[in-house]
Amino acid sequence: MQLGAQASALQQLEAAQQAGFNDHLWLRHDPRWQGLQGHPRFVAVMQAAARSAAAERATALARLATDPAYAGLMQGTGPRAP
């Protein structure tokens, strides 16, 4: 990847992460990003995306544990779609 293209890709990736994109697992395994995986900016985006995903997961699990509307979902006995 050329330097200009690399800088542009990193800038777009950083903007996407700041806008809420946090699929760090996809980025890690998508071969199109392999050339950037050792770059410090890419690593920083991956770490921020992983932290964001973990926070979203914790929020969702806390809601599942405390919101009566979701009471049975953790045990697989919650409401089912029609």
MORA-V878594 format. One record per residue. SS is DSSP state (alpha for helix, beta for strand, coil for the rest). OMEGA is omega in radians with two decimals (* if undefined). D_CENTER is the distance of its C-alpha to the mean C-alpha in whole Angstrom. Layout:
ss->(SS,SS)
omega->(OMEGA,OMEGA)
d_center->(D_CENTER,D_CENTER)
This chain:
ss->(coil,coil,alpha,alpha,alpha,alpha,alpha,alpha,alpha,alpha,alpha,alpha,alpha,alpha,alpha,alpha,alpha,alpha,coil,coil,coil,coil,coil,alpha,alpha,alpha,alpha,alpha,alpha,coil,alpha,alpha,alpha,alpha,alpha,alpha,coil,coil,coil,alpha,alpha,alpha,alpha,alpha,alpha,alpha,alpha,alpha,alpha,alpha,alpha,alpha,alpha,alpha,alpha,alpha,alpha,alpha,alpha,alpha,alpha,alpha,alpha,alpha,alpha,alpha,coil,alpha,alpha,alpha,coil,coil,alpha,alpha,alpha,coil,coil,coil,coil,coil,coil,coil)
omega->(3.14,-3.06,3.14,3.12,3.11,3.13,3.14,3.13,3.13,3.12,3.13,3.11,3.10,3.12,3.13,3.13,3.12,3.11,3.05,3.11,-3.12,-3.11,-3.10,3.12,3.08,-3.14,-3.11,-3.04,3.13,-3.07,3.14,-3.13,-3.07,-3.12,-3.11,-2.96,3.10,-3.11,-3.11,3.12,3.10,3.11,3.13,3.10,3.13,3.14,3.12,3.13,3.12,3.10,3.14,3.13,3.13,3.12,3.10,3.12,3.13,3.11,3.14,3.14,3.10,3.12,3.10,-3.08,-3.01,-3.07,-3.10,-3.14,-3.13,-2.96,-3.06,-3.06,-3.12,-3.14,-3.13,-3.11,-3.08,-3.11,3.13,3.07,-3.14,*)
d_center->(24,26,26,26,23,21,21,20,17,16,17,15,12,12,13,11,8,11,11,8,6,2,3,5,7,8,9,11,13,14,17,17,15,17,20,17,16,18,18,18,16,14,13,13,10,8,10,9,5,6,8,6,5,8,10,9,10,13,14,14,16,18,19,20,22,24,24,27,26,23,26,26,23,22,25,25,28,26,27,27,26,30)
